Amino acid sequence: MPGLALTQAGTVLCAHGGQAQPTAPLPRVLMSGSPAVGQSAPYVVAGCPFVAGTVPSPCVTDTWMTGALRVRSGGIPLLLQDSQSVCAPNGTPSMVISPGQARVMAQ
């Protein structure tokens, strides 16, 4: 399904509200002045308050399971606003709140 392509300026949060940032954006593709983000690079999560029972179990990294089917940069599928991911070590999903740009659609 088509969706807005994600950039480094996009806002990604874990399900518990921790801020996630890409570890390796794709600088060859700029959208609204920000590098695109590909499916292969994990995100680093900071500030996740998740507690399992009484044991803190915050999200640390976010690995993407889906990306664009037809649009790639350097052979890497771009992330889309509706791409799915899983946080480690607790296995919860993340949410893309804002893709960082509103012009480029991909599928």
Rosetta blueprint (number, residue, H / E / L):
1 M L
2 P L
3 G E
4 L E
5 A E
6 L L
7 T E
8 Q L
9 A L
10 G L
11 T E
12 V E
13 L E
14 C E
15 A L
16 H L
17 G L
18 G L
19 Q E
20 A E
21 Q E
22 P E
23 T L
24 A L
25 P L
26 L E
27 P E
28 R E
29 V E
30 L E
31 M E
32 S L
33 G L
34 S E
35 P E
36 A E
37 V L
38 G E
39 Q L
40 S L
41 A L
42 P L
43 Y E
44 V E
45 V E
46 A E
47 G L
48 C L
49 P L
50 F L
51 V E
52 A E
53 G L
54 T L
55 V E
56 P E
57 S L
58 P L
59 C L
60 V L
61 T E
62 D E
63 T E
64 W E
65 M L
66 T L
67 G L
68 A L
69 L L
70 R L
71 V L
72 R E
73 S E
74 G L
75 G L
76 I E
77 P E
78 L E
79 L L
80 L E
81 Q L
82 D L
83 S L
84 Q L
85 S E
86 V E
87 C E
88 A E
89 P L
90 N L
91 G L
92 T L
93 P E
94 S E
95 M E
96 V E
97 I E
98 S E
99 P L
100 G L
101 Q L
102 A L
103 R L
104 V L
105 M E
106 A E
107 Q L
